[in-house]
Amino acid sequence: MKRMKKLTLAALASAIALSLAACQGSGTNTETAAPDKTETASGETGKTADTQGAGGKTKISITFRDGGSDTLKNWFENAYETYDKKDSIELDIAPITASEGDYFAKVALALQSADTAPDIVCEDTFQLPSDVAAGYLTDLSSYLKDYKEWSDGTFYGPLVDGVTYADGSVYGVPYCTDTRGLWYNKEVFQAAGLDTQWQPKTWQEVLDTCKIIKEKCPDVVPFWCNSGVATGEATSMQTYEMLLYGTGEQLLDENDKWIVSSENILKSLNFISTIYKERYGPSLSKVLNGEAGNIASREYLPGGKLAISLDGYWMTGNYKDTGAAPWPEYEEKLGIAAMPTSEGQEPGSVTMSGGWALSIPQLSDQKDAAMDFIKHCMSYDVYLDTIIAQGNIATRTDIAKDSTYASQPFMEKCTGFLSGAFYRPRNSQYSTVTTHIQTMVESVVSGNSPEDAMAQYKSDVTNSVGAENTVEK
C-alpha cells in the first residue's frame, strides 16, 4: 500500500472556487421488518435467500446506518419514486441502528452471508480497504465502463482515486465528502468578550480561548471533541488525526510503517489531556457514549451550552428545516474557523477529509439491478436534493454550479478546506489500528497519562500488525 500523504487538490479547489464564484455522517429511522426478513445471530435484520418481491418483482435491498435522521432513507425512497424501472424492481430499505463504531462491525457480519448481505451497502471509505481485503465487496470496474459520468470528470478526481486501487479495480461510488474545523457559537463568544470573527493560529490560542470562556461563562462547555471508543472513527479521524497531522506527522512513515511512539503523538495527546484536566471539555458521561456527537451538535451548540466543537461540515445538516435539530438562525449565530497547526507552522491549518460510498456486496445476487439503481441515485436531480439535505459536500463537480447548493451557509469556506486536506491511509490494517487510536484517546480522557496511553498504543498496534510494521520516532 502507498503511504498516507497529503494530496494535491489544486485542480479541485480551483474548480470549486470558480463554480462558487459564479453562483457529510446521517442515517435514517428504522423501518418495520418486512415478512421476508430474518434475524441474524447479531440481532440485526437481514434478508433471506428469497429475492422475489411482490408480484414477481426483483427485490434489491439497501443498508445504511440509522443515525437519527431521515435524509438517507428519504434519498432512497425519492430515488425509487422517480425510478423508471420501479414496475419491475422492489426496493427493500433496511437500515442498521447502531453507534458509528458498531455499524462497521455489524455490516461486516452481514456481508459474510448470502442470507444477510444486502445488494447495496453504504461504506465509509476508510473501511473499504479492509472490506475489500476480506472479499466482502464487488469490483465495480466492469459496471462503470458504460457509466458516462464516471469517466468524463463529473466526479471529483481525488474522490474517484480514493475508491480506485492500483490494479484499476473500483469498490464504491462516492456520494459525499467532508472537511472539518472549529465550529463556535458567536453568542457565547460575544458574552465572553471574544472576537466573533475567530481564527486561532496555534493550539495554545485555542486553549487560551477555552480558559476565557470557562472564566466568563461558567455554565458553558468551552470545547468538545469526540473522545471515546463509542464514537469510533469520529474519535480517530476528527480528533486525534486532526491533531497529529497538525504537528506535521502522519500515521505511517515513509516506509509504510505505523508510527507507534513519538513526540508528536505525545503532543497530540497532551492537548486532549489539557482539555479535560482544565475542565474545558464536557462531562465523561456525555462524551464517552455513542450519542456524544449528536449531543454536541443537536443540543449543546445550538442551545448556547457549548462554545467550540471540533466537527465536520455535515453538522449543518442538522440545522436545516428537514434536519434533526432545526436552528433557523444558525447562519448568523454559528462561526467556523480552520483548525490551526500545533505551532502555527506551515501550512497554517489542517483538515481531514473522508466520505461515504455506495458499494455492492460480493454476495449480492442482484448486482446488475443494484448498479443501475446506484446510477439513478447519483443522477443530478435525485442527488442534488439529498446532498443539500445531508449537509455534506457533493462528489459531483456539476453540483457545485447549482445556486441553491453553492449558497448554503459555510459551503464555500468548508469546501475551500479541501485544497489542503489529508486522507486516511488506504491500508487494510487501518481498520484495526483505528480501534487502538480510540482506546488511546479514551485512556487519556479518563485520566491516564499521555505517556502511559502511548505505551499501551505501541503495545496494541505492535501485537496487531507485527513489530516489523511499526517504528518509533
PyMOL commands that set and color helices and strands:
alter all, ss='L'
color gray80, all
select helices_A, chain A and resi 10-22+54-56+71-81+100-110+125-133+141-144+148-151+157-162+186-191+203-216+229-231+233-246+263-277+284-287+292-300+313-319+330-333+367-377+380-390+397-401+403-406+411-420+430-445+450-465+467-469
alter helices_A, ss='H'
color red, helices_A
select strands_A, chain A and resi 37-39+45-47+58-63+65-66+89-93+96-97+120-124+173-177+180-185+221-224+258-261+306-312+334-337+339-340+349-352+355-359+421-422+470-472
alter strands_A, ss='S'
color yellow, strands_A
deselect
rebuild
show_as cartoon
